[in-house]
Amino acid sequence: MAFLFILSLVQAWETGARMPTPRMAFATGRVGTRVFAIGGFGEDMRYPRAEVEAYDVEADSWITGFAPMPWPRAYAGCAVLGGKIYVIGGTDTRMETNRVDRFDPGSNTWDTVASLPWPAQALGAAVLGNHLYAVGGYSTYNEGRYLREVACYVPTPAPGSWDTVYSLHVPRAGLGLAVSGDRMYAVGGTYFNPLASAEYYVLDQWRIEPMPMRHPRSGFPAVGYAEYICAIGGHGRMNMGSVEVLNTLIGEWSDAESLPSARTEHGGAVVGDRIVVIGGREMHGLVGTVLTHPLFSGMEEQSEEPFRREAAQATVASGCVRLPGAGAWDVFDNAGKKVAAGAGPGEVRLSPGIYFVRTALPDRSLTTYKVTIPR
């Protein structure tokens, strides 16, 4: 019986419907197939906006006409709990706030819940185990400082309350915050300079992730799905288009398909099997472009060069992967676990499933192939 070898080229980012009101530093929350963009800055950076617009991924269209946010602001944290979108803290450029407003997309109404224990902007927010967390940020109060503080919101009884929990090891503003499995990851951000370090919250405490990102960055979204955390764009020494993925099972970051152009202070979310990126700021101003991409596995192409079709062709026959290449090679399963390694011509027998064959070429570049062994 013949088996099929599938060469998976890096898939490109696809462009969706343009944002009606291009903005940056807005709050982003996903409800169903819609990604909501709330507040943020438009062209006039002196005054934050209050608009609420939603991008429907399935329809590739924008929905407008929602009730505006009661207190316009930018750089707020945002997370969705129980189908409602919480907008936490932020700034109107004159002052930061500890205000927390909650939007119900079903009834198109806003209400205000218990305030965060401290004012903050550029903070992260996420839901872990049905608990809403506000993490880090920056406060200009007390002569200005980067925050390590973390608070957990309890919604009942109304208007809810915030409990202070274990603090970050490293103060972070403009961080990426995302959940994978039973862990909440705080990655990157700024502490006087852009950070590459990461830490995760599990069993009520933060632990340092020993594998930092490849590229220090802040002002970017991080999204979590399955066993992966994906960091998208942001600002390092300059605006960045790079994307990298953490396989949380093995603690390894890998580079993925970069954005078409560098951007920072944008929104990001996962809807179904796609990553969605909205708005933000490019080098020459605001951008309203929507981009989508299939979920990265964390074992994507590693080279900074374009994908090389000619490198180390492999064949599959009778469940055996044969590699005639001259360089070193590793075989990983779909969870990112290394199952075989070698150098030069070689072969490995595999059970049915999806695998990734990473080859190191003579010029020291890396190429990854996807191999499917059918049942």
N, C-alpha and C positions, 0 to 999 in steps of 0.2 A: 504493500500500500504506500502510495506517495504522500509525503507530508509537505505542507506549504511553508515556505520561509517568507515572512512579512518584514520588509524593510520600512521602518516608520520614520519618515522624514519629519523634521521639526515643523509643526503646523504654525501658520502665521496668525497673528492677531487679526481679527475681523472688525470692521468698522460698523457701528450701529447708528441709529437715528441721533441727530445732533441735539444736545441739551438746549432747551428753549432759552434759559438764562445762564450763560456761562459763568461759572463761579469757582472759587477755591476756598479751602478751609471750612467747608460746610459739614454738617452732621450727616452721616450715612447709616441707613437702617434698611434691612430687607424684611419684607412681609410677603410670603407667598412667592409669586414670580415677579414682584415689583421691588425695585431698589429706590428708596426715597432719598432725595437730596434736600436738606433743610438748612436755611440760613446761609451763612458764609459771606464772603466778600465778592462783589462784582467789580466793575471797572473802577468805581470810586472806593478806594481803600479806607476812606475816613468813616464810612457808615456801613455797618453790616446789614444784610438783607434779612427778610423774614419769610421769603417765598418757600413753599413746599411743592416740589414737583416729583413725579415718580416715573421711572423708566420701566416699562413692561418688557421683560426679556423675550417672552414668547411672541408678542406682537411686534417687537422692535419699534415701539412708539412711546411717546411721552404723554403723561396725563397731568393736566394742570387744574387749577380752580380749587385746590384744597385750602382749608382755613389756614391763614398765616400763623407763624409762631408768635406767641404773645410778646416776647421780649427779643428783638432781633439781636443776633450775636454770631460770632465766628469762633473757631477753634474750640468747640464744645466736644465733649465725649458723647457717644451715642451707642445704644444697644437696644435690642428688642426682647421684651419679657412678656409672655402671655399675649402675644399678638399686638402689643402696644409699644410705641417707640419712645424711649426716654432720652431726652436731650439734657446733658449734665454739664453745668458750669459754662465756661466760655468767656468771651470778652466782647464789649461793644467799642473797644479802643480807648475809652475813657476809664473804664474800670472792669475788673474781673468780677465774676459772680459765683455764688454757690447755689444758685437757683437751679431747680430741676423741673422741667416741663415735660408732660407726657401727652403723646398724640395717639388717638384711636382712629386708625384709617377707616374702620367700619362705620363709625358714626361721624367722621370728619370733625372731631372736636378735640379741644385741648383742655387739660387741667394741670394744676400745679401740685406736686407732692412734696414730701419732706426735703429740706435743703441738705446739700452736701455739708459735711462738718467744716469745710474750709473752702474759700474761693480758689478756683484753679482754671487755667486754660491749657490747651495742648495736652490734655489728659487722654488716657485710653479708657474704654468701657467695653465690657464683655459679660456674657452670661455663662456661668459654669455651674452645672448641677442645679438649675432653677434658681440660682442666686445671681443678682446683678452686682457687678464690681466696678468701682471707679479707681483708676490706677495712675499714680504719678501726676505729671503735669508741671506747670510753672505758675508761680504766684509773684506778683510785683509787690505784695504787701511785705512788711518787715524787710525793706530794702531789696526785695527780690530774691527768690531762691528757687532752685529746682527741687521737685518734691519726690520723696520716697513713699509718702503715705498711700495707704490703700483702705478703701471703705466698702462695706457690703450692705446692700439695700434689702430691707425686709418690707414687703408691700402691705402687710396687714398687721394691726388694724390701720385703716386709712388715717392720715395720708402716708403711712409708712414711717420707717426710721432707718438711720444709717448706723452701722456698727463699725468701729475701727478694728482692722485686723492686721496681721503680720505685714510689715513694711517690705518694700523692695530692698535688695542689697545695694543697688545702684540707683541714684536719683535719675529720672528720665522724663523729658518733655518731648512731645512730638513722636512718641514711640508707636510701634506696631503692637497691637494686643489681639490675640486670637486663641481659640480653643481647639485642641486636638485630644479626643478621648476624654480622660479624666484630668487633663492638665490645661492650665491657662498659661500661655507663653507671652512674656514681655520681651520684645526684641528691639534692638537699636534705640533710636531716639537721640536726644542731645543732652549732654551734661557738660556745658561749656563748649564742647566739640562733639561732632557726630560720633555715635557709638556703634560698635559691631557686636558687643556682648549680648547675651541672651540669658534669661532666667525663667523658671517655670514654677507655678503655684500648684502644689498638690498636698493633700492632707494638712491643710491650713498653714503651710509655710512655703516660702520661696526658696528655691534651690538654683544654684548657678548651673547653667548649661555649659559643659566644658568645651563645646565646639562653637566658636563665634561665627557670625556671618562673614562671608568673604569681603563684603563691601560695607564700611560704616555708612549709616544713613539715618535720616530723620524726616519727619513730615511725609509719611507714607502709610498706606494701609497694609496690614497683614491679615490674611484670611486663613482659616483652618478648615480642613476636611480630612476624613479618614485619619491616617497617621501622619499627615503632612501639614506644615505651616509654610505659607508662601508670602514672601516680602516683595513688594512691587514698587519700583521707582523710588522717588524721594530725593533728598538733598544730602550730598556728601560735601566734597570740596566745591561741587557745583551740582546743578540738577542732574538726575540720573534716570536712565531708562532701563537699567539692569533689573532682572528678576531672579531671585534665588529661592530654593525650596529646601526646607529642613525635613528629612526623614526622621521623625521622632523615635522610631524604633532603634535606629543605629546611631543617632546623634550626628548625622552628616548633612552638611549643606552642599547643594549642587546648583550650578548656574542653569537657568532655563531660558526660553525664548524672550529676548528683550522687547520692551515696548518699542513701537515704531519711532518714537521720539521721547526725549527726556521730559519728565513732568514731576511736580511735587504738589503737596497739599490737595490731593485728589481723593476720590472715594473708591472703595473696592468692596466687593461682596461675592459670595458664591451662590449661584442660582442653578439648581439641578446639577448638571455635569459641566458647568461653565463658570469661569471667573469673569466678573464684570468690573470694568474700570471706567470711572466717570469723572469728567471735568478736570480741574486743577489748573496749574500754571506752568507754562513752558517758558523758554528763555525770553521770548518776545511778547509775552502777555498771557491772558487767560485762554483756555482751550475748552471748547464745549464737546469735544469728540468723545463718543462712547466706544470702548473697545471690549471685545469678548474673546475668550480663548478656552479651549477644552482644558479640564483640570490637568495640571502637571503631576507626574508621578514621582518626581524627585530623582528620576534616573534619566533625565533628558540629556541632550547633547551638551558636552562639557567644554568644547572648544569655543574660543571667542571668534574663530573664523566661521564663515558660512559652512553649513553641513556639507561633508565631502562624500559624494556618492561612490567614488572610486576606491574607497579605503576598505581593505580587509574583507572582501566578500565572504560570507559564510553560507553554508548550505545545510539543509536539514533532511535527513533520510532515516526512516525507521526509528524515529525518536532520538536520533543522535545529531548533535550540532557539530559540524566540522569547520574549523577555522584554518585556512591556509596562510594567514598573514604572518609577517615577519616579526611583529612586535609582541609585547606582553598583552594578555587579555584576562578579564574577569567575567564571570557569569553571576548575575544576581536574580533572585526570584522576584515576584511582583511586590513583595513586602520590603524589598531592599536588602535582603540577607544574601551575602555572598555564598554561592553554592559550589563554585569551582574556580580555578585560576590556573594559568599556564603561560607559556611563551612560545612563539613560533607556531608552526603547524600543529594542530591538536584537535581533539574531539572530546565531547562529553555527552553521555547519555542522560536524558532528562525525562521525567514523567510529564504527562499532559499538563499544560498551563502556559502562562505568559512569563517570559524571561527577558532580561536585558543583558546584552553582551557588550562590554566596554573594551575597546581596543586602544592601545597606545601605539601610535605610528612611529616610524623612524624619525620623523621631524619633531617628535615629542608632543604632538597634538593628540587630543582624545576624541574618539567618536563612539557613540552609543547606538546599537541596533536593538530593535525590538524583535523578539523571536516568539512565535506562537507554535506550540506543539499541540495539535488537535487531539481530541479523544478518539 
